[in-house]
Amino acid sequence: MPVHPTSRHLHTVEQLRVIERAALLALGISGPELMRRAASAALSSLRRHWPQVQHLCIHCGPGNNGGDGFLLGVLAHEAGLQVELVALTPDSHGEAAAARTAWESLGSRVLLWNEQARLPDVDLHVDALYGIGLNRAPEGLPAQLIEAINRSGCPVLALDVPSGLDADSGNSFGAAVRAAVTVTFIAGKRGLHTGHAADHVGVLELATLGVPEAVCAAVPADACLLTVDSLPPRDRYANKGNYGHVLVIGGDHGMAGAVHLAGESALRAGAGLVSVATRAEHVFALNAARPELMAHGVDGPQALAARLESASVLALGPGLGQAAWGHALWLTALDANKPLVLDADGLNLLAREPRQFSAPTVLTPHPGEAGRLLGVTTRAVEQDRFAAARELARRYHAVVVLKGAGSLIADLDGRLDVCPWGNPGMATGGMGDLLTGIVAALLAQGCSAWQAACMGVGLHARAGDRAARQGERGLLASDLLAPLRILGNGMTGYEREHD
């Protein structure tokens, strides 16, 4: 059964149920046959990732995900593996009941999980407890079993969705399986690519189970994964005026680093000119550190107005602060009604004084800032990142980048893309400032707000992954600047080293 790394098209659970029903009709097969195909794909994944495994334990819930597990047990037994099977309940529901009977007909026993039960000593655990059907926190014995699996020290293969993880939102309800590999079935699930999923999915594979691509295409995807993208090569007859003028506004007392990072990343992402409007005390240091930045001291709105006239795109917020100086610059910049990237304290001020945007605008909140913009808690944002990103775009008439593991990009029409790159080393100061500069530079070079946000998020995350090859811990925001230039030119790195 073919297994693919993943699919760009991501669906909700409701959509997946529609697809599954259509698949059975298109293939002319029964539910048990589709279950058998899932079990076969799971065995293939198991053999590919752990070819030396001889002894495994499969954990089965009462529904169809458990049925996949029972049939995997049958196939693994027939392949000569030693299989232990743990069940949550004495009976299985619906089509899973026949799968359980097939396992028991081999003369194999089922260990019923209870408070006194202990996990068998095996090489690998398989999670077939809940799949996409869970929409609440596991409690009692199921939660205890999940925690025992996680403590076992053995790798885990999850079938379809790691149990305890919401396939729609990526939110972890409570106890949730931490898988080394997840083989998901038929079509991509959007929740496996964002939020808490990063700590639970492991390596993700898609087994389509022979379902025709047209069946999935008939149900429009709720979201899509970003693809690798960069701007085309530049015309030979070009000058700096062709690539826009970004004005970075911010850097209150003690925060020169924020505007420095945003400005330099705008340069490395290809803006023709980059100016910085900041506190006068920072100008000397900025000129010394990066002379290509045109640094200007501005003491208020009148001084900023002169800088706004020549700018084509604004990057507003890095180190801006929310005191009188920052607030005055914020108001003046927004009133200019120019293409804009708004981040950091620019977003916090927007939460205090909401407005909708008519010029192309990209907002780049982290979950805390998103919560303030929506008037909800950070936890509420994380419980459904997809809904939060879409509501922000609708409320503020802007393209929104909701940052975090599996960053989301949403627009006013409900379109949403998910970033599949990035790493926890990027959870450090200055990374957001870099993203602001990158997106602003792409706007300045003629991208739409949607294009700039999608390409900017992708370049930023991929540069972070490239920089993290030397280790995630200790990664600095400025470490991304060199790989950003390589990736922004559509290069792999090999060309640069061997030209």
KEMARBA-628985 format. One line per field, with one value per residue (C-alpha): x, z, y; residue in one letter; residue number from 1. Coordinates in steps of 0.2 Angstrom, whole numbers, plus 5000, padded with zeros to 4 digits. Layout:
N
X = X, ...
Z = Z, ...
Y = Y, ...
residuo = a, ...
num = NUM, ...
//
This chain:
499
X = 5000, 5008, 5013, 5017, 5026, 5011, 4998, 4997, 4978, 4972, 4954, 4943, 4936, 4919, 4926, 4935, 4920, 4912, 4927, 4927, 4909, 4913, 4928, 4919, 4907, 4920, 4931, 4916, 4922, 4915, 4921, 4930, 4940, 4945, 4950, 4961, 4970, 4973, 4981, 4991, 4998, 5002, 5012, 5021, 5026, 5031, 5042, 5050, 5054, 5058, 5064, 5072, 5056, 5050, 5039, 5026, 5010, 4995, 4983, 4965, 4950, 4932, 4929, 4936, 4953, 4954, 4948, 4963, 4974, 4966, 4968, 4986, 4988, 4982, 4994, 5009, 5005, 5004, 5021, 5029, 5030, 5026, 5011, 5003, 4986, 4979, 4961, 4952, 4935, 4929, 4919, 4921, 4909, 4902, 4915, 4928, 4919, 4923, 4941, 4942, 4934, 4948, 4961, 4953, 4951, 4969, 4968, 4977, 4972, 4967, 4973, 4960, 4967, 4963, 4971, 4982, 4987, 5005, 5012, 5021, 5040, 5040, 5051, 5037, 5020, 5006, 4992, 4975, 4965, 4954, 4960, 4949, 4934, 4940, 4934, 4937, 4951, 4954, 4950, 4952, 4959, 4962, 4972, 4982, 4985, 4991, 5003, 5010, 5013, 5022, 5033, 5038, 5053, 5048, 5045, 5026, 5018, 5001, 4987, 4979, 4980, 4990, 4976, 4972, 4976, 4962, 4963, 4954, 4964, 4980, 4976, 4980, 4965, 4975, 4984, 4990, 5001, 5018, 5022, 5038, 5029, 5011, 5003, 4987, 4974, 4965, 4968, 4978, 4971, 4974, 4977, 4992, 5002, 5000, 5000, 5003, 5004, 5022, 5026, 5015, 5015, 5033, 5036, 5020, 5015, 5000, 4993, 4979, 4973, 4970, 4957, 4957, 4963, 4947, 4937, 4947, 4948, 4929, 4929, 4938, 4952, 4950, 4968, 4984, 5002, 5015, 5026, 5044, 5044, 5055, 5054, 5060, 5078, 5079, 5080, 5098, 5092, 5087, 5091, 5087, 5071, 5063, 5063, 5054, 5059, 5055, 5053, 5055, 5047, 5051, 5066, 5061, 5074, 5084, 5077, 5088, 5091, 5073, 5073, 5091, 5085, 5070, 5079, 5093, 5081, 5072, 5089, 5093, 5076, 5079, 5072, 5080, 5081, 5078, 5076, 5074, 5065, 5070, 5076, 5090, 5101, 5101, 5107, 5125, 5125, 5114, 5125, 5141, 5133, 5125, 5129, 5117, 5102, 5097, 5094, 5085, 5081, 5063, 5056, 5038, 5025, 5032, 5049, 5042, 5031, 5046, 5052, 5035, 5034, 5048, 5043, 5033, 5031, 5030, 5036, 5028, 5031, 5048, 5053, 5040, 5034, 5016, 5021, 5018, 5032, 5027, 5009, 5011, 5022, 5009, 4995, 5005, 5011, 4994, 4986, 4998, 4988, 5003, 5006, 5010, 5017, 5012, 5020, 5024, 5018, 5010, 4998, 4996, 4991, 4979, 4971, 4968, 4962, 4955, 4953, 4951, 4964, 4961, 4979, 4988, 4992, 5000, 4997, 5010, 5004, 5010, 4996, 4996, 4995, 4981, 4972, 4973, 4967, 4952, 4948, 4951, 4964, 4980, 4973, 4957, 4967, 4978, 4962, 4957, 4971, 4962, 4947, 4957, 4968, 4952, 4943, 4958, 4958, 4940, 4940, 4954, 4953, 4971, 4981, 4986, 5001, 4997, 5014, 5020, 5023, 5014, 5012, 4995, 4992, 4974, 4966, 4949, 4941, 4945, 4959, 4972, 4989, 5000, 5019, 5027, 5044, 5052, 5059, 5059, 5076, 5067, 5058, 5070, 5070, 5071, 5064, 5048, 5057, 5066, 5049, 5042, 5057, 5056, 5037, 5039, 5053, 5042, 5028, 5041, 5046, 5028, 5020, 5002, 4999, 4995, 5010, 5022, 5015, 5016, 5033, 5039, 5034, 5041, 5058, 5059, 5055, 5066, 5081, 5078, 5079, 5095, 5103, 5098, 5108, 5122, 5109, 5093, 5098, 5107, 5101, 5101, 5089, 5104, 5110, 5095, 5102, 5114, 5103, 5089, 5099, 5103, 5085, 5078, 5087, 5080, 5097, 5100, 5117, 5127, 5127, 5134, 5148, 5153, 5151
Z = 5000, 4995, 5009, 5005, 5017, 5018, 5008, 5005, 5007, 5024, 5030, 5045, 5054, 5047, 5029, 5032, 5036, 5020, 5010, 5018, 5014, 4996, 4995, 5000, 4985, 4973, 4977, 4979, 4995, 5013, 5028, 5035, 5018, 5021, 5039, 5032, 5020, 5035, 5045, 5030, 5028, 5046, 5045, 5031, 5040, 5055, 5045, 5036, 5052, 5064, 5053, 5068, 5079, 5084, 5099, 5099, 5109, 5101, 5111, 5105, 5109, 5106, 5089, 5071, 5076, 5088, 5073, 5063, 5078, 5079, 5061, 5062, 5076, 5064, 5050, 5061, 5069, 5051, 5047, 5061, 5074, 5093, 5096, 5113, 5112, 5126, 5125, 5134, 5134, 5134, 5118, 5102, 5092, 5074, 5061, 5074, 5082, 5067, 5068, 5086, 5082, 5068, 5081, 5094, 5081, 5081, 5098, 5104, 5120, 5124, 5139, 5146, 5154, 5172, 5187, 5191, 5173, 5168, 5150, 5143, 5140, 5121, 5107, 5101, 5106, 5093, 5097, 5090, 5104, 5097, 5080, 5074, 5085, 5101, 5105, 5124, 5136, 5140, 5158, 5170, 5163, 5145, 5152, 5163, 5148, 5138, 5152, 5154, 5135, 5136, 5151, 5143, 5135, 5119, 5102, 5097, 5081, 5081, 5069, 5060, 5075, 5091, 5104, 5115, 5101, 5092, 5074, 5070, 5081, 5085, 5103, 5117, 5128, 5142, 5141, 5123, 5115, 5110, 5094, 5085, 5069, 5064, 5049, 5045, 5033, 5017, 5018, 5028, 5044, 5048, 5067, 5064, 5058, 5071, 5090, 5102, 5087, 5086, 5102, 5098, 5079, 5076, 5058, 5048, 5034, 5023, 5017, 5005, 5006, 4987, 4988, 4971, 4972, 4964, 4979, 4991, 4978, 4978, 4996, 4996, 5008, 5024, 5024, 5014, 5018, 5012, 4998, 4995, 4986, 4982, 4971, 4952, 4947, 4945, 4928, 4923, 4920, 4938, 4951, 4970, 4966, 4958, 4975, 4986, 5002, 5018, 5034, 5050, 5065, 5083, 5095, 5110, 5124, 5126, 5111, 5096, 5093, 5087, 5073, 5069, 5066, 5057, 5046, 5042, 5038, 5026, 5017, 5016, 5010, 4995, 4999, 4988, 5002, 5021, 5033, 5052, 5062, 5080, 5095, 5091, 5104, 5093, 5077, 5080, 5085, 5070, 5058, 5065, 5065, 5048, 5037, 5024, 5035, 5034, 5053, 5058, 5075, 5077, 5092, 5087, 5073, 5064, 5062, 5056, 5043, 5033, 5033, 5028, 5012, 5004, 5011, 5000, 5015, 5034, 5046, 5062, 5080, 5084, 5100, 5098, 5116, 5121, 5130, 5122, 5110, 5103, 5103, 5093, 5080, 5078, 5075, 5062, 5053, 5052, 5046, 5031, 5025, 5017, 5014, 5032, 5043, 5061, 5075, 5093, 5102, 5086, 5089, 5107, 5103, 5090, 5103, 5113, 5098, 5085, 5067, 5050, 5036, 5018, 5012, 5011, 5029, 5037, 5056, 5064, 5082, 5093, 5103, 5117, 5106, 5096, 5112, 5116, 5099, 5100, 5119, 5124, 5133, 5126, 5130, 5120, 5105, 5106, 5108, 5090, 5081, 5064, 5071, 5079, 5064, 5053, 5065, 5066, 5047, 5047, 5061, 5056, 5037, 5035, 5031, 5048, 5053, 5069, 5075, 5084, 5080, 5064, 5060, 5051, 5038, 5035, 5024, 5024, 5013, 5025, 5015, 5027, 5025, 5037, 5039, 5040, 5044, 5060, 5076, 5095, 5093, 5086, 5102, 5107, 5106, 5090, 5079, 5077, 5072, 5058, 5051, 5051, 5041, 5029, 5025, 5023, 5010, 5000, 5000, 4994, 4980, 4973, 4982, 4988, 5007, 5005, 4995, 5006, 5022, 5015, 5007, 5021, 5034, 5024, 5021, 5040, 5045, 5033, 5037, 5055, 5051, 5041, 5055, 5068, 5060, 5072, 5086, 5092, 5109, 5108, 5091, 5088, 5077, 5068, 5064, 5051, 5040, 5030, 5026, 5023, 5009, 5001, 5002, 4996, 4980, 4977, 4981, 4991, 4998, 4986, 4972, 4984, 4991, 4973, 4962
Y = 5000, 5017, 5028, 5046, 5058, 5070, 5079, 5097, 5097, 5097, 5092, 5093, 5078, 5082, 5083, 5067, 5057, 5063, 5058, 5041, 5038, 5043, 5032, 5016, 5020, 5024, 5009, 4997, 4990, 4988, 4996, 4981, 4980, 4998, 4994, 4979, 4991, 5003, 4988, 4983, 5001, 5002, 4985, 4992, 5008, 4998, 4987, 5002, 5012, 4997, 4983, 4974, 4974, 4957, 4960, 4973, 4978, 4985, 4996, 4995, 5006, 5001, 5010, 5009, 5014, 4999, 4989, 4994, 4989, 4972, 4968, 4975, 4962, 4948, 4954, 4955, 4938, 4931, 4939, 4930, 4944, 4942, 4952, 4957, 4966, 4977, 4983, 4997, 4988, 4970, 4973, 4983, 4993, 4991, 4985, 4984, 4969, 4958, 4964, 4959, 4942, 4939, 4942, 4931, 4917, 4915, 4909, 4925, 4933, 4951, 4959, 4970, 4986, 4990, 4998, 4983, 4980, 4983, 4985, 4970, 4971, 4974, 4983, 4994, 5001, 5004, 5017, 5012, 5019, 5033, 5040, 5055, 5051, 5059, 5076, 5077, 5073, 5055, 5051, 5037, 5021, 5028, 5042, 5030, 5019, 5034, 5040, 5022, 5021, 5038, 5032, 5015, 5022, 5012, 5020, 5022, 5020, 5030, 5024, 5039, 5052, 5050, 5047, 5062, 5074, 5084, 5080, 5097, 5109, 5101, 5104, 5091, 5089, 5081, 5065, 5062, 5049, 5055, 5045, 5043, 5040, 5043, 5034, 5044, 5037, 5042, 5061, 5074, 5081, 5099, 5097, 5086, 5101, 5114, 5118, 5103, 5091, 5096, 5086, 5071, 5067, 5063, 5058, 5059, 5048, 5048, 5031, 5035, 5016, 5017, 5031, 5040, 5057, 5064, 5058, 5069, 5083, 5083, 5090, 5106, 5106, 5117, 5122, 5119, 5116, 5129, 5124, 5130, 5146, 5161, 5176, 5174, 5179, 5198, 5207, 5211, 5229, 5234, 5246, 5248, 5258, 5243, 5233, 5245, 5256, 5248, 5260, 5251, 5260, 5256, 5254, 5264, 5266, 5250, 5241, 5246, 5227, 5225, 5237, 5232, 5214, 5219, 5231, 5219, 5205, 5216, 5220, 5201, 5197, 5209, 5226, 5239, 5252, 5251, 5265, 5265, 5277, 5276, 5285, 5296, 5287, 5272, 5280, 5279, 5261, 5256, 5265, 5257, 5239, 5240, 5255, 5249, 5254, 5272, 5276, 5292, 5298, 5303, 5312, 5312, 5312, 5327, 5320, 5303, 5311, 5316, 5298, 5291, 5301, 5291, 5274, 5261, 5249, 5251, 5238, 5245, 5238, 5230, 5238, 5251, 5251, 5257, 5274, 5291, 5291, 5274, 5278, 5294, 5286, 5271, 5283, 5293, 5278, 5270, 5287, 5286, 5271, 5263, 5244, 5238, 5224, 5226, 5216, 5217, 5233, 5238, 5224, 5228, 5246, 5239, 5228, 5244, 5255, 5243, 5248, 5239, 5241, 5246, 5246, 5229, 5224, 5209, 5206, 5194, 5190, 5176, 5168, 5180, 5195, 5186, 5184, 5202, 5207, 5195, 5199, 5181, 5171, 5164, 5147, 5150, 5154, 5138, 5128, 5132, 5141, 5139, 5149, 5162, 5166, 5167, 5178, 5190, 5191, 5195, 5207, 5218, 5216, 5210, 5194, 5186, 5176, 5167, 5162, 5146, 5128, 5126, 5144, 5148, 5161, 5167, 5180, 5189, 5176, 5161, 5154, 5147, 5139, 5130, 5131, 5114, 5120, 5128, 5121, 5125, 5133, 5148, 5151, 5165, 5184, 5193, 5180, 5189, 5205, 5195, 5189, 5207, 5213, 5198, 5200, 5219, 5216, 5205, 5217, 5230, 5219, 5218, 5203, 5204, 5203, 5185, 5181, 5191, 5182, 5165, 5166, 5176, 5163, 5149, 5158, 5162, 5144, 5136, 5148, 5143, 5124, 5127, 5137, 5124, 5111, 5116, 5113, 5121, 5126, 5143, 5148, 5166, 5176, 5184, 5166, 5165, 5180, 5170, 5155, 5168, 5175, 5158, 5152, 5169, 5167, 5149, 5141, 5125, 5131, 5120, 5133, 5146, 5135, 5128, 5143
residuo = m, p, v, h, p, t, s, r, h, l, h, t, v, e, q, l, r, v, i, e, r, a, a, l, l, a, l, g, i, s, g, p, e, l, m, r, r, a, a, s, a, a, l, s, s, l, r, r, h, w, p, q, v, q, h, l, c, i, h, c, g, p, g, n, n, g, g, d, g, f, l, l, g, v, l, a, h, e, a, g, l, q, v, e, l, v, a, l, t, p, d, s, h, g, e, a, a, a, a, r, t, a, w, e, s, l, g, s, r, v, l, l, w, n, e, q, a, r, l, p, d, v, d, l, h, v, d, a, l, y, g, i, g, l, n, r, a, p, e, g, l, p, a, q, l, i, e, a, i, n, r, s, g, c, p, v, l, a, l, d, v, p, s, g, l, d, a, d, s, g, n, s, f, g, a, a, v, r, a, a, v, t, v, t, f, i, a, g, k, r, g, l, h, t, g, h, a, a, d, h, v, g, v, l, e, l, a, t, l, g, v, p, e, a, v, c, a, a, v, p, a, d, a, c, l, l, t, v, d, s, l, p, p, r, d, r, y, a, n, k, g, n, y, g, h, v, l, v, i, g, g, d, h, g, m, a, g, a, v, h, l, a, g, e, s, a, l, r, a, g, a, g, l, v, s, v, a, t, r, a, e, h, v, f, a, l, n, a, a, r, p, e, l, m, a, h, g, v, d, g, p, q, a, l, a, a, r, l, e, s, a, s, v, l, a, l, g, p, g, l, g, q, a, a, w, g, h, a, l, w, l, t, a, l, d, a, n, k, p, l, v, l, d, a, d, g, l, n, l, l, a, r, e, p, r, q, f, s, a, p, t, v, l, t, p, h, p, g, e, a, g, r, l, l, g, v, t, t, r, a, v, e, q, d, r, f, a, a, a, r, e, l, a, r, r, y, h, a, v, v, v, l, k, g, a, g, s, l, i, a, d, l, d, g, r, l, d, v, c, p, w, g, n, p, g, m, a, t, g, g, m, g, d, l, l, t, g, i, v, a, a, l, l, a, q, g, c, s, a, w, q, a, a, c, m, g, v, g, l, h, a, r, a, g, d, r, a, a, r, q, g, e, r, g, l, l, a, s, d, l, l, a, p, l, r, i, l, g, n, g, m, t, g, y, e, r, e, h, d
num = 1, 2, 3, 4, 5, 6, 7, 8, 9, 10, 11, 12, 13, 14, 15, 16, 17, 18, 19, 20, 21, 22, 23, 24, 25, 26, 27, 28, 29, 30, 31, 32, 33, 34, 35, 36, 37, 38, 39, 40, 41, 42, 43, 44, 45, 46, 47, 48, 49, 50, 51, 52, 53, 54, 55, 56, 57, 58, 59, 60, 61, 62, 63, 64, 65, 66, 67, 68, 69, 70, 71, 72, 73, 74, 75, 76, 77, 78, 79, 80, 81, 82, 83, 84, 85, 86, 87, 88, 89, 90, 91, 92, 93, 94, 95, 96, 97, 98, 99, 100, 101, 102, 103, 104, 105, 106, 107, 108, 109, 110, 111, 112, 113, 114, 115, 116, 117, 118, 119, 120, 121, 122, 123, 124, 125, 126, 127, 128, 129, 130, 131, 132, 133, 134, 135, 136, 137, 138, 139, 140, 141, 142, 143, 144, 145, 146, 147, 148, 149, 150, 151, 152, 153, 154, 155, 156, 157, 158, 159, 160, 161, 162, 163, 164, 165, 166, 167, 168, 169, 170, 171, 172, 173, 174, 175, 176, 177, 178, 179, 180, 181, 182, 183, 184, 185, 186, 187, 188, 189, 190, 191, 192, 193, 194, 195, 196, 197, 198, 199, 200, 201, 202, 203, 204, 205, 206, 207, 208, 209, 210, 211, 212, 213, 214, 215, 216, 217, 218, 219, 220, 221, 222, 223, 224, 225, 226, 227, 228, 229, 230, 231, 232, 233, 234, 235, 236, 237, 238, 239, 240, 241, 242, 243, 244, 245, 246, 247, 248, 249, 250, 251, 252, 253, 254, 255, 256, 257, 258, 259, 260, 261, 262, 263, 264, 265, 266, 267, 268, 269, 270, 271, 272, 273, 274, 275, 276, 277, 278, 279, 280, 281, 282, 283, 284, 285, 286, 287, 288, 289, 290, 291, 292, 293, 294, 295, 296, 297, 298, 299, 300, 301, 302, 303, 304, 305, 306, 307, 308, 309, 310, 311, 312, 313, 314, 315, 316, 317, 318, 319, 320, 321, 322, 323, 324, 325, 326, 327, 328, 329, 330, 331, 332, 333, 334, 335, 336, 337, 338, 339, 340, 341, 342, 343, 344, 345, 346, 347, 348, 349, 350, 351, 352, 353, 354, 355, 356, 357, 358, 359, 360, 361, 362, 363, 364, 365, 366, 367, 368, 369, 370, 371, 372, 373, 374, 375, 376, 377, 378, 379, 380, 381, 382, 383, 384, 385, 386, 387, 388, 389, 390, 391, 392, 393, 394, 395, 396, 397, 398, 399, 400, 401, 402, 403, 404, 405, 406, 407, 408, 409, 410, 411, 412, 413, 414, 415, 416, 417, 418, 419, 420, 421, 422, 423, 424, 425, 426, 427, 428, 429, 430, 431, 432, 433, 434, 435, 436, 437, 438, 439, 440, 441, 442, 443, 444, 445, 446, 447, 448, 449, 450, 451, 452, 453, 454, 455, 456, 457, 458, 459, 460, 461, 462, 463, 464, 465, 466, 467, 468, 469, 470, 471, 472, 473, 474, 475, 476, 477, 478, 479, 480, 481, 482, 483, 484, 485, 486, 487, 488, 489, 490, 491, 492, 493, 494, 495, 496, 497, 498, 499
//
